Amino acid sequence: MSKKKRKPNYKVVFNSIVALGFLALAFLRSNWLYIIPSVILMIINQRELMRPRD
């Protein structure tokens, strides 16, 4: 039983940071339109994480 070390998915990490930025803008600027890109990035991340990795 050898453990295989997996490297992080940088695309998902970057998209998550950007989505958190949009959520912060939604609260700081009190504008609900910043939530839409955050939800879109969340859906893209879910598709990326569910895709089989090499």
N, C-alpha and C positions, 0 to 999 in steps of 0.2 A: 504494500500500500504506500505508494509514493504520492505526496501532495504536489500538485502542479500549481506553480505560482502564476497567477493571472495578472496581467497588467491592466491598469484602469482604462476605461473607454473615455478618451479625452473629448470626443465630440459630445458625449452626454454630460460630462463635467462642465464644459463650456456653456452648453445650452441651459443647464441648470442655474449657473451663475447669472446668465443674462435674464432668465425667467425671474429669479429672485430680485434682480434689479428693477424689472418692470413692476413686480408686486410692491416693492418699496416706493416706487414712483406713484403707484395707485394710492397708497396711503398718505404719502407726503403731499402730493399735489391735489388730493381729493377728487381725482378724475377716474371714473370707472373704465374709460377706454384703454387704460394701460393694462387691464386684466386680460383683454383679448389676446395680445401677443404672448402673454404668459401661458394661457391655456393652449395655444397653438404649439408652443415649445414643449409643453408637457406631453402633448399627444405625439410629437416627433420623438421625444425621448422614450416613450413607451414602445413605439414601433422599433426603435433602435435597440432597446434592451431585449425585446422579444425575438429579434432576428437571430438565427443561429450563427454562432461565432466559429471562425476557422480554428 
